[in-house]
């Protein structure tokens, strides 16, 4: 059985508007007391830097390699420019 939503259960409770507001305020306060997650203390900045460098190298290599790759689109543009059908 799927979990019911609050709006589905609300008509069954018979709560007054004040009781509903009290419950909502109580929940908001409880949520506010939950501590925020702290950043992890992993020492992985070196790994992140290494991966970033590798990505930059791969991107540069892709741009360089793309100059020498003949794709169908590049061939079609070339043929059109040269008047070849």
C-alpha positions as CSV (number, residue, x, y, z in Angstrom):
1,X,0.0,0.0,0.0
2,X,1.5,3.4,-1.0
3,X,2.2,5.9,1.7
4,X,-0.6,8.5,2.1
5,X,0.1,12.2,1.7
6,X,-0.8,14.7,4.3
7,X,-3.5,16.3,2.2
8,X,-5.2,12.9,1.9
9,X,-5.2,12.4,5.6
10,X,-6.1,15.9,6.7
11,X,-9.9,15.6,6.2
12,X,-9.9,12.5,8.5
13,X,-8.2,14.2,11.4
14,X,-10.9,16.6,12.4
15,X,-8.3,19.1,13.6
16,X,-9.2,22.7,14.0
17,X,-7.2,25.3,12.0
18,X,-5.4,26.3,15.2
19,X,-4.4,22.7,15.8
20,X,-3.2,22.3,12.3
21,X,-1.1,25.5,12.6
22,X,0.4,24.3,15.9
23,X,1.4,21.0,14.3
24,X,3.0,22.7,11.3
25,X,4.9,25.1,13.6
26,X,6.1,22.2,15.8
27,X,7.4,20.4,12.7
28,X,9.1,23.5,11.4
29,X,10.9,24.0,14.7
30,X,12.0,20.4,14.8
31,X,13.4,20.6,11.3
32,X,15.3,23.9,12.2
33,X,17.0,22.0,15.1
34,X,18.5,19.4,12.8
35,X,22.2,20.3,12.4
36,X,23.4,21.2,9.0
37,X,25.7,18.7,7.4
38,X,29.3,19.6,7.8
39,X,31.7,19.5,4.8
40,X,33.6,16.2,4.7
41,X,37.1,16.3,6.0
42,X,38.5,14.1,3.2
43,X,41.9,15.0,2.0
44,X,41.1,14.5,-1.7
45,X,41.9,18.0,-3.1
46,X,45.0,16.6,-4.8
47,X,43.0,13.9,-6.5
48,X,40.4,16.6,-7.6
49,X,43.2,18.8,-9.0
50,X,44.7,15.8,-10.9
51,X,41.3,14.9,-12.4
52,X,40.7,18.5,-13.4
53,X,44.1,18.6,-15.1
54,X,43.4,15.4,-17.0
55,X,40.0,16.7,-18.1
56,X,41.6,19.9,-19.3
57,X,44.3,17.9,-21.2
58,X,41.6,15.7,-22.8
59,X,39.6,18.8,-23.8
60,X,42.6,20.4,-25.4
61,X,43.5,17.2,-27.2
62,X,39.9,16.8,-28.5
63,X,40.0,20.3,-29.9
64,X,43.3,19.6,-31.6
65,X,42.3,16.2,-32.9
66,X,39.0,17.6,-34.2
67,X,40.9,19.7,-36.7
68,X,42.1,16.6,-38.5
69,X,39.0,14.5,-38.4
70,X,36.8,14.3,-41.5
71,X,33.2,13.9,-40.6
72,X,30.3,13.5,-43.0
73,X,29.2,17.1,-42.2
74,X,32.7,18.5,-42.8
75,X,32.9,16.5,-46.1
76,X,29.5,17.8,-47.2
77,X,30.5,21.4,-46.5
78,X,33.8,21.0,-48.3
79,X,32.1,19.4,-51.4
80,X,29.5,22.2,-51.4
81,X,32.3,24.9,-51.2
82,X,34.2,23.2,-54.0
83,X,31.1,22.7,-56.2
84,X,31.4,18.9,-56.1
85,X,28.2,17.0,-56.4
